[in-house]
């Protein structure tokens, strides 16, 4: 069931873009945590296999690295597509994100 947006006003579109932008910002926090999991997994794995920490820590590090990589890839693809969607919404609303800002507000299309 698709949402009918044919009767949305410019303000509705801008509000929706703002809500989606806020959601993207929250997902970016999780993306940074995924990157951190990759780094921590690498460090723990290296220490476990080569630094004397034991094979158990090496396996744990590899597991953390794999989970962090999967989370990071999924969130990166999702946020990239979401940013493209927000740009399309604002384009439909007549907002030009590439125009120079005027007094803190993005320019409108002519």
KAZICOR-V847874 format. One record per residue. PSI is psi in radians with two decimals (* if undefined). Layout:
psi->PSI
psi->PSI
//
This chain:
psi->2.00
psi->2.59
psi->2.24
psi->1.94
psi->0.22
psi->-0.44
psi->0.19
psi->2.47
psi->3.03
psi->-0.73
psi->-0.66
psi->-0.74
psi->-0.74
psi->-0.68
psi->-0.75
psi->-0.71
psi->-0.68
psi->-0.76
psi->-0.72
psi->-0.62
psi->-0.71
psi->-0.71
psi->-0.67
psi->-0.70
psi->-0.70
psi->-0.67
psi->-0.55
psi->-0.51
psi->-0.79
psi->-0.58
psi->-0.76
psi->-0.64
psi->-0.64
psi->-0.75
psi->-0.70
psi->-0.64
psi->-0.66
psi->-0.83
psi->-0.79
psi->-0.69
psi->-0.71
psi->-0.81
psi->-0.82
psi->-0.70
psi->-0.77
psi->-0.78
psi->-0.70
psi->-0.73
psi->-0.61
psi->-0.23
psi->0.11
psi->0.21
psi->-0.30
psi->2.70
psi->-0.57
psi->-0.75
psi->-0.57
psi->-0.78
psi->-0.73
psi->-0.73
psi->-0.73
psi->-0.72
psi->-0.78
psi->-0.71
psi->-0.78
psi->-0.80
psi->-0.78
psi->-0.67
psi->-0.76
psi->-0.81
psi->-0.77
psi->-0.76
psi->-0.80
psi->-0.81
psi->-0.62
psi->-0.78
psi->-0.76
psi->-0.79
psi->-0.56
psi->-0.78
psi->-0.63
psi->-0.68
psi->-0.68
psi->-0.66
psi->-0.74
psi->-0.72
psi->-0.70
psi->-0.67
psi->-0.81
psi->-0.56
psi->-0.73
psi->-0.50
psi->-0.13
psi->0.33
psi->2.21
psi->1.87
psi->-0.33
psi->-0.13
psi->2.59
psi->2.42
psi->2.45
psi->1.94
psi->0.76
psi->0.03
psi->2.38
psi->2.60
psi->2.68
psi->2.70
psi->2.61
psi->*
//
